[in-house]
Amino acid sequence: MSATVNQSHTYKVGNINFIVTPVYKTDGGEQMHELLLKLMKAEIDFKN
């Protein structure tokens, strides 16, 4: 059974705040907010 996730998550990477509100179903695997956090950190690392 899958559950719809709609709770917002706020992440601070460097001096940038990211607010992520997922609107998808989770059926295992990596969740969207985990993927986005990795992408945001990679972007900060790339700029430095």
C-alpha positions in Angstrom: 0.0 0.0 0.0 1.4 3.4 -0.9 0.9 6.6 1.1 0.7 10.1 -0.3 3.3 12.4 1.3 2.6 16.1 1.4 4.5 17.5 4.4 6.9 20.4 3.6 10.6 20.1 4.4 12.9 23.0 4.8 16.6 22.6 4.1 19.4 25.1 4.6 22.4 24.6 2.4 25.0 27.3 2.8 23.0 30.5 3.1 20.2 29.3 0.8 16.9 27.9 2.2 15.0 25.4 0.2 11.4 24.5 0.9 10.3 21.2 -0.6 6.7 20.0 -0.6 6.5 16.5 -2.2 3.3 15.6 -4.0 3.9 12.0 -5.1 3.4 8.5 -3.8 6.1 6.6 -2.1 6.5 2.9 -3.0 10.0 2.4 -1.7 13.3 3.5 -3.1 14.7 6.9 -2.6 12.2 9.7 -1.8 12.0 12.9 -3.7 13.2 15.1 -0.9 16.3 12.9 -0.5 17.1 13.3 -4.2 16.5 17.0 -4.1 18.8 17.4 -1.1 21.6 15.6 -2.9 21.1 17.9 -5.9 21.1 21.0 -3.8 24.3 20.0 -2.0 25.9 19.1 -5.3 25.1 22.5 -6.7 26.6 24.3 -3.7 29.8 22.1 -4.0 30.0 22.8 -7.7 29.9 26.6 -7.2 32.7 26.4 -4.5 
